[in-house]
């Protein structure tokens, strides 16, 4: 027990008095053969003890860190792997490898010198079970000519369980950070015939490798500074408002179970409430789960998978995240460890986890490469500056930067009805429309073929049309050089920053691309191939308005890149696109609203769609456009991203994507309202349409109320499938009365998750506030 260890240490100190060296060695807590003491090339030092256990394998304890010329302090009292949970997609096996088999004893492999190159093999019971190495870790930092190569102490073992080899590794970095990780290699373990292909991947004829998850859990008992009852745990969240991120720190007072939340940039830190650094800031370590893009929320029988981070009071019988021994009334799994006990003045344990989803590949046979999963534990104010650098600190800048200047105004706006336009390469049907004006003939030189002359945009209720003329004939062999950047939200802080625009979309040749980068990186996602026709020096295009998110205004500029033809000239249109003093740096186009219309109708006739939660078979269909990521706040997990509808002679198909994984346990929060008579005065009145039917979760309901009352009758349960952030549905057209067209809107009710935000798609500011679908 921990108290007796420290009591023993105190007795030794009193007895030896002045005969002890200044730096107390962690070897006091273990035999010399189980002691690791490593000084890294930059003179930082890690020392600790290790032990072998049948279940956890290698367990580390009394882990101390000493920065160069700094104070040696304990970080962790004990660190161990707490579970490797492996559920298979066909539910044919759900392994709990640590508790049910074990990483130690006969499951632990004997290591060879070839596996521990340049390192030292450490032995238990005559078997080399642990490799101790010092390895480079790339640059510790690099600023101008001030650079430092970083290093780390690595401790790893190998355990063979079934066909898998697990490689638990602990990396201790020279700046005080710790990176626990687990590698998985070996061979695939479970296979099936082609009739279960939806649960895995076809590797060869009639042989399917069954997909599965690896849920990795660690148990970390922090004793910052050497004492455990003065530590506390905080959660750090960030919320966005008006372009600003605001940080909130919440200290836990009772045991908790928490999920990762990328929308709030969530992390946690363990704080020593007594010790402070030289700047008066409390010493702490931050815990990050950077590999949280894949998560497993298992069935109700596996509640420990429903959260990613747990904080509990230390109990000697709480060893494993699942299948924990229930002797002496100990709980069976992590979720039950959390029973609202106070954390104040207690020894605290944190249980972080991460998930790897293994979809087999042909390359996994006969031997798969090692795939790795990591978490990060980094010092936060443990030092008063970077312990690896002797550079002077920069002077703090407390001034508030001035707001960015507004984009220069465009000279007027253009709006054109596309009625009568045919995409045929002949611009005669554009003659009566307003162009963006003539561009000068200003490009010369060999191979500089692209010289803009004039361009137009027009639209109708359903499609956007674009046309341009160039001086020379359009050469589609270098079609990627003909570009138009489209800013659909009129914001320079979003999208690809070019000239005075933040471009959300790019017309490049005959393709439309959506921007997915950070503002400066060249990162675009394919949106679709436009209807296109060129003839001589003229080009025409059209595409669905929904591809641009059904916006009402866009800003645009044209860019001619003659590198496509081996030339060196660039031609921007307008000419002042990159001139900060120019009056016109982009063109503005206002979407024309056809008389008596005001909505965009789409139609996606299909022969059939497979309802499996995979939206790849929707990729060629027209969606209702992208919905912005605009929901924040605790428990507001439902944020629409995109939606689709399709049909055949007998069925309706509906699909959507959300920012976070679709939660079938709270399915009632996911709603789509269907107005099948296209009359806002009938059906359920929700200020956008009059809904005769509603898809709520997996059920279609028929409205039976007076327009305001919440009165619905079940019509039937859909065929449906969920996979991560995607959901698909199908149901008979007869359930909604076989309409020739309908209006619909999506409502995300975050009360289902304990939140308070509502997300509607299309947004509440849209006009109209519904989508139209034609059969």
Secondary structure, DSSP 8 states (H G I E B T S, - for coil): -HHHHHHHHHHHHHHHGGGS-SS--GGGGS-GGGEEEEE-TTS-EEEEEEEEETTTEEEEEEEEEE-TTS-EEEEEEEEEEEEEEEEBTTSS-EEEHHHHT-SSGGGB----GGGSTTSEEEEETTEEEEEEEEEEEEEEEEETTEEEEEEEEEEE--EEETTEEEEEEEEEETTS-EEEEEEEEE----EE-GGGGGGEEEEETTEEEE-EEEEEEEEEEE-GGG-STTEEEEEEEEEEETTEEEEEEEE-SB-EEE---GGGT-EEEEEEEEEE-TTS-EEEEEEE----SS-----GGGGGGG-SEEEEE--TT---SSS---GGG--SSHHHH-S--B-TTS-EEEEEEEEEEE---GGGSSSEEEEEEE-EEEEESSSSS-TT----------S-----------S-EE--B-TT---SS-GGGGTTS--S--------STT----EEEEEEEE-SSEEEEEEEESS---GGGGGGEEEEEESS--TTSSEEETTEEESEEEETTEEEEE-SSSSS--EEEEEE-EEEEETTEEEEEEEGGGGTS-SEEEEEEEEEGGGGT---EEEESGGGG-TT-S-SSEEEE----TT--S-EE--B-S----SS-GGGGTTS--S-B------STT----EEEEEEEE-SSEEEEEEEESS---GGGGGGEEEEEESS--TTSSEE-SS-EESEEEETTEEEEE-SSSSS--EEEEEE-EEEEETTEEEEEEEGGGGT--SEEEEEEEEEGGGGT---EEEES-TTSSSSSEEEE-
